[in-house]
Amino acid sequence: MESNRITLLCLQLLASSRRDHENLQAELNRLQAENEASKDEVKEVLQALEELAVNYDQKSQEVEDKTKEFEAISEELSQKSVSWEQKSAYLKSFIRPSFWLR
């Protein structure tokens, strides 16, 4: 009788251990699936960040190029303004106020 009871307890313990193992295996499988999904998500985020970095670099270069172009045009405008002022002053030197009063 005692032997049957021990056998029964061993079988119950074995069944309980098997259920625990199956539950742990299911949990492990779920965690592995989550891990894989997270890896894919991280890859997507890193790819998006890389694209943003490339776009930022391109836009930064465009801004730098436009800034240089603007500075060159501003310098040209400044030089032409000075030249125009000099020519205007030269031409005004030929016009006497008395000439207009006649």
Backbone hydrogen bonds, N-H to C=O, Kabsch-Sander energy under -0.5 kcal/mol:
donor,donor_aa,acceptor,acceptor_aa,energy
5,R,1,M,-2.1
6,I,2,E,-2.3
7,T,3,S,-2.2
8,L,4,N,-2.7
9,L,5,R,-2.5
10,C,6,I,-2.5
11,L,7,T,-2.5
12,Q,8,L,-2.4
13,L,9,L,-2.6
14,L,10,C,-2.6
15,A,11,L,-2.6
16,S,12,Q,-2.6
17,S,13,L,-2.6
18,R,14,L,-2.3
19,R,15,A,-2.4
20,D,16,S,-2.6
21,H,17,S,-2.6
22,E,18,R,-2.8
23,N,19,R,-2.8
24,L,20,D,-2.8
25,Q,21,H,-2.7
26,A,22,E,-2.5
27,E,23,N,-2.4
28,L,24,L,-2.6
29,N,25,Q,-2.6
30,R,26,A,-2.3
31,L,27,E,-2.5
32,Q,28,L,-2.4
33,A,29,N,-2.3
34,E,30,R,-2.4
35,N,31,L,-2.5
36,E,32,Q,-2.4
37,A,33,A,-2.4
38,S,34,E,-2.6
39,K,35,N,-2.4
40,D,36,E,-2.3
41,E,37,A,-2.3
42,V,38,S,-2.7
43,K,39,K,-2.4
44,E,40,D,-2.2
45,V,41,E,-2.5
46,L,42,V,-2.9
47,Q,43,K,-2.3
48,A,44,E,-2.4
49,L,45,V,-2.6
50,E,46,L,-2.3
51,E,47,Q,-2.4
52,L,48,A,-2.4
53,A,49,L,-2.5
54,V,50,E,-2.4
55,N,51,E,-2.7
56,Y,52,L,-2.8
57,D,53,A,-2.5
58,Q,54,V,-2.4
59,K,55,N,-2.8
60,S,56,Y,-2.9
61,Q,57,D,-2.2
62,E,58,Q,-2.4
63,V,59,K,-2.7
64,E,60,S,-2.5
65,D,61,Q,-2.7
66,K,62,E,-2.8
67,T,63,V,-2.5
68,K,64,E,-2.2
69,E,65,D,-2.4
70,F,66,K,-2.9
71,E,67,T,-2.6
72,A,68,K,-2.3
73,I,69,E,-2.5
74,S,70,F,-2.8
75,E,71,E,-2.3
76,E,72,A,-2.4
77,L,73,I,-2.7
78,S,74,S,-2.4
79,Q,75,E,-2.5
80,K,76,E,-2.5
81,S,77,L,-2.4
82,V,78,S,-2.3
83,S,79,Q,-2.5
84,W,80,K,-2.8
85,E,81,S,-2.7
86,Q,82,V,-2.5
87,K,83,S,-2.6
88,S,84,W,-2.9
89,A,85,E,-2.5
90,Y,86,Q,-2.2
91,L,87,K,-2.7
92,K,88,S,-2.4
93,S,89,A,-1.3
94,F,90,Y,-0.5
94,F,91,L,-1.2
95,I,91,L,-0.6
95,I,92,K,-0.6
96,R,94,F,-0.7
99,F,96,R,-1.0
100,W,96,R,-0.9
100,W,97,P,-0.5
101,L,97,P,-0.9
102,R,98,S,-0.8
102,R,99,F,-0.6
